[in-house]
């Protein structure tokens, strides 16, 4: 079967992967309402395309934290990629570098920061979970710095792991031949079998539930890298992020894996953008499956988007070639959306190019 869009990789991944692994990547929290809503909320935003504009040349390039990349489509941190494919994060890093875009490496990667750096040049961010043992965090941040990573994406929505029922049913644990590579020498790389989800038990034992705004300041004291606060969905937390020195914000609900019935990220985006007032860039992850989704996020004020599940499903299906293809397909779709909307560069994409459900209802009520 010829793959013509990124969503088609999921069915292939489901056939190829062990049930426990597929379910881990695919599932959300509890009723999975937010998981569905992350996608469906995009489908309710409509376009207001402009016509008769010369779109013979279209520029997709952008700058993120001072780094020039080929497009506003980047790779989100997804854990344990060697469960999907033997090359795991190596393949993803090479694909991102080939596409001249940013890869974010998960704290819970099955390849270390040094191993990913060894794949060659590329702009890479490091996603950080804060462990109870701050020495571990400090070591990890320093290693990421030394390995040439350019920013820290601090995940702030996981003081406890969301209730992922598929993982409980499957007694999820990391396959015995894999470890969380960044913690291997610290006796924190193993995940034991548990009566429910091995990952939930690991998080309960290791991750610091007392994490607060003062820790964002602490993180700044141990690194010169810019810190992106990942997991913001409200104006209040946007303002606090900026007050506490965040270099950027990632609107994220953790792929709908934490708090079910949290809003879709595309729904929360505009509130965050308005609160940020242009002081820091705002990014989005969650539910992006089409180039049209990328355009909608940018029209609502995002500086770029991150994709997660499409990467691991493509990785499971076709390895590095699959990840390259996902990035290329999204790029091509996004470029086409720009052309058909009458936009020749990212700066030309405005709020006037879309209509949200509330605006549609308002228009109808006036008729």
N, C-alpha and C positions, 0 to 999 in steps of 0.2 A: 504494500500500500504506500502510495506517495504521501508524505506528510506535507500538508499545506498550511497548517496553523499550529501554534504551540500547544493548544489543548489536546491535540491528537496524541501527544506523547504519553499522556496519563494512562490511557487504555493499554498501551504497549508496556509501560512500566508495571502496570497491575498484573499483566500476564507473566512478566519476567521475574518479578521480585517475590521473595517469600512473603506470606501474608503479614507477618509481624512487621516487616520492614515497610511494605507498601502502606499499611494502616498507619504506621508511625508518621510517615511523610504526609499522608493525605488527610488525616482526620483533624477535627477541631475539638473544642471543649464542649462537654455536656450535650445539649440538643443540637449543636452545630448550626444554630440560627445565624450567628455572626459569620460563620464560614460561607454560608449561602449568600448572605447579605453583602459580603465583600465583593462578590461578583455582580449580584443583581442591582446594587446601587449604581454601578456604572451604567447599566442598561437603561436606567431611567433618565439619564442626562442626554439631551438631544443637541444636535448641531444647528448652528445658524451659519451655513457656509456662504462665503462671499465669492462673487463670480467676476470674470473678465479681468483677472489680475495675471500678469506675466509670471508664471511659475516654472519657467524653463530652467531656472537655477534655484536649488533649495539648499540651505545651509543648516545642518543639524548640530553643528559643533556647539559646545558649551564649556563653561569653566566651573569646576566644583572645588571650593576651598583653595582656589588658585591653580588648580590642575586642569589643563585643557584636555577634554575628552571628545570622542567622535560623535557622541549623542547623549541625551539625558536619560539613558537606560543603563542601569547599573545592576550589579549582582548583590543580593541580600545575603546575610549570613544564614546558612542552613547547616545544621549539625551533622556529623557522622556520615560524610558523603561516600566513604568507602563501603558503606552498606549498599549503596546504589551501584557502584562500579569499582573494580580493583584500583583504578587510578584516582578515584575520588577527587579531592581538592586539587591535586596536581593538574588534572584535566580541566577543571573549572578555571584555574588560574591561567593556564595557557590559552584557553578560549577567550577569556576576558582581555588578556593582553593582545591577542590577535585582533580583537574588535576595537582596541584602543579605548577600553572603558574600565571602570573601577570594579574590583572584586572585594567584597567584605568577607573576611575569614571568621568563622565562628570560634568562640572559646572552646567549644566542644567538638572541634574538628578531629578527624582521624588522621590528619597530617599536621605537623607542627608548623609554627611560624617560620622556622628556619628552612624546613623542607619546602614550603610553598615559595619562599624567597628564592630557593635554589632552582626553580623552574625557569628563571630568567627575568627580564625587566617587566615592569607592570606597576600600575598605581593600585595599592592595596590598603584597605582599612581593616582594623581589627575590632571585632565585636567582643565586648567584655561583660562577663558576669562577675559580680563582686563576691568573692568567697569570704567566709568568716575569718579565715587567716589572712590578714592584710599583707603579710610578707609574700604570700603566694601571688597576690594581685600585683604587688610591686615588681616582683621578679618577672611576671608575665608581661607587664607593660614595658619594662626595660628590654625584654627580649624582642618584643614587637618593634620597638624603636630601632634596636640594633639591626633587625632584619629588614629595615627600610620601609616599614608600614607608615602611612602618612596621616592617619587619624584614628581616634578611638570612638567606636560607636557603643556608648554605654547603655546597656539594656536595663530599663528601670521599671518594667511591668511584671517582674517575675520574683517577688519576694517569696512566693510559693508557686509551685507548678500548678497550672490549671488542671481541672479534672478531665482527662482524656480517656474516655471509656474504652476505646479500642485498645489502648495500651494496657489498661487494667485487665481486660479480657484475655489479651495475648501474653500477659506477664512479660511485657516488653523489657528486654535488656540488650546491651551491646553484644553482638556475636563474639564468641570467645577469642577469635583470632584478631580482634580489633581492640584498640585502646583509645582513650581521649589523649592524643599524643602530646598536647601542650602540658599535661600534668603527669606524664609518665614517670619522671624521675622524682616526683613529690609524693608517691604512693596515693595519688588522687585520680589516677587514670582508669582504674577499674570500676565497673558498675556491677554490683552484685545482684543476683536474682532476688526477687522480693515476692511478698504475697499479693502485691498488686502490680504497679509499674515500677520497674527497677530504676527508671530515670527519676520518677517522683520521689522515691526513697533517697536517691543520691542527692537530689536538690535539697530535700529536707535536712540532710546531714551536713551539706557543704555551703549552701548559698546563704548570705547574710540577710536575714529578714529585717534587720534594724536599719538597713540602707536608707539614708535621708539626704536632704539637700546639702548638708554639711559635707557629705562624702563626695559630692561633685567638686566642691572646693578642694578637698583632700587630694582628689585625683589630679587636679591642676597643679598641686604642689609637688607631685612626683613625676610629672611629664610635661614636656613642652608641646606635645602633639595637641592639635585641636580636638575638642570633645563634642561629639554629636550626641544629643540626648534622644534615645530611641524608645518610643512607647508613649508618646504624648498624644492625647486626643482632645484636650480642652484648652480654652483661652487662658484659664488660671495657671495651668502648669506651663504653658508657653511663656507667660510673663516671668514665672519663677525660674524657668530654665535660663532665660536671658539674663535675669538679675544675678544668677549664680555662675555666669560666665560661659554658657554653652556657645559653641561656634556655629551650631546649626541644630535643627530639630528634625527628627524622623517621625512623622505621623504613622503610628503602627499600632495594631492590636495583636501583634505577635502571630500573624497569620491565623487569627481567630482561635488560637490555642490556649488562651488564658481565661479571660472573663467573657462568658457567653452573654449575648444581648448588649455587648458594647457596640457602639455604632460602627458601621463600615468606615474604613479609613477615608474613602473619597467623600463620605458625608461629613466627617469631622474636619476635613482639610481646610475648608474656607474659614471656619472659626479660628483655627490655629494661625493661618496666614494673616488674617486681620489683626490678631493679637500681636503677632511678631512685628507688624508695621515696617517690614523691610529691613529690620535691624540684623537679622540673621537669615540664611537660606532655610527654606522648609522643604523637606523631601517626603515622599510617601512610599510605603510598601503595603502589599495586601490586595489580592484580587486582580492584579494587572495581567491580562491574558491577550490583549490586542493592542495594536498601535493606536487604535481609536481611544483606548483607555489612557494611554500615555498623553495624548493630546488633551483629553478632558482634565487630567490632573494638572497639566501645565496651564490650561485656561483658568483653573481655579486657584492658581498662584504657586503651585509647586515648582521648585527649581530642577527637579528630576525625580525619577522613580527607581525603586529597587525591586527586582523579581527574585522569588525564592523557589516555590514548588516547580515552576516550569523548568528550572535548571536541574533539579534532582531527577525529575521524570525523564528529561532528555538525556541526562547522564546515564540513567539506568537503561535507556533504550539504545543509545548509540555512542556512549562515552563522550570524549572531547568533541567529536564531530557533531553530536546532538546539541551540545551546549552552544557551539558556534552557530548552528542552524537556528536555534531559538533566538539568539541575539540578532542574527541577520533578518529573520522573518519579522521580528518586532520592529527592527529598524526600517525595513521596507514598507511595512504597514503604516508606521508613523509618518514616514516621508510622503506616502500616498495621501494620508489624511490631511497633512499640511497642504499638499497641492490642491486637493479637492475643497479645502476650506479657504484657499486663497492666501496662504501664509508662506513666505519665502525664507523666514528665519524664526528662531524661537521667540525673539522679541516681538514678532508680529502676532503671536498667539495671545489673544486677549479674552477677557471675561465675556465680551460681546459675541464670541464665537460659539457660545453654548447657552442652553436653557436648562435650568434645574426644575425638578418637579414642583417646587413651591411657586416658581415663577410661572410655570405652565398653568397651575391651578388658579393663580391670580389673574392671568390673562383670560382664562375661560370664564371666571366669575364676573369679569367686566363685560362680557359679551351680552 
